Amino acid sequence: MSSTKWFLLVSFLLFMSSALSQENLTGYWQPQFAVNYQVARGYSHNFSIANRNYIFDAEELTLKARQLDIAHFSKWNIRDNQSIALGVQYRFRNNFEDKENELRLTQQYNITTKPFAIRFGHRIRTEQRITNALTTHRFRYRFALDFPLVGEKLDPGEPYFVGSFENLLSVTKHNAPQYDTRLAGQVGWQLNGSIKFQVGVEYRMEDFSSSMPQNIFLLLTNAQLAL
């Protein structure tokens, strides 16, 4: 592994270890299963289901369901390295807690570059999070990178790393804007030509401009099937 890859991995691990020592911390486990379907050349669908569960809450270990998300994205490749997408997601909260369910609409633009073995990606999203009580408009920018952990080219059965840093702005009527930031890293395996498995962690600092920001840690497990 090159020195650049080692530096990125070590920096990520050091930051995560510092983040987990923060106060006001809530931990979740979030398994997800996704299916990618190529409809036509340059046009594809993505379907996913994800379940978020409390594993650390009020300074105690626990295992309790919080929500269930079902989502669909339609993606169009407008160039070899650029795409646009539209998405819809429904979040079931009321089945698990005394919270409202949510309908989410998403618009997305993504561009990637790969000057060497490391691929870089920039993603811009706008979202409308709709509940009975209010509509929240959210604006997101994510910088991501991924690279094989063995050699310069990813072969079936070999591991790879995916990392991302994202900033979010949420705006609602009659409320102050909310600023969030997220840092995530996952190790994945391309098991064969159609199946990927990833496991990793994500740290979120929500409403970091307030006097009491919320620190969130997620344990992520993700399986992807390409048809």
Secondary structure, 3 states (H helix, E strand, C coil): CCHHHHHHHHHHHHHHHHHCCCCCEEEEEEEEEEEEEEEECCEEEEEEEEEEEEEEECCEEEEEEEEEEEEEEEEEEEECCEEEEEEEEEEECCCCCCCCCEEEEEEEEEEEECCCCCEEEEEEEEEEEECCCCEEEEEEEEEEEEEECCCCCCCCCCEEEEEEEEEEEEECCCCCCEEEEEEEEEEEEECCCCEEEEEEEEEEEECCCCCCCEEEEEEEEEEEEEC
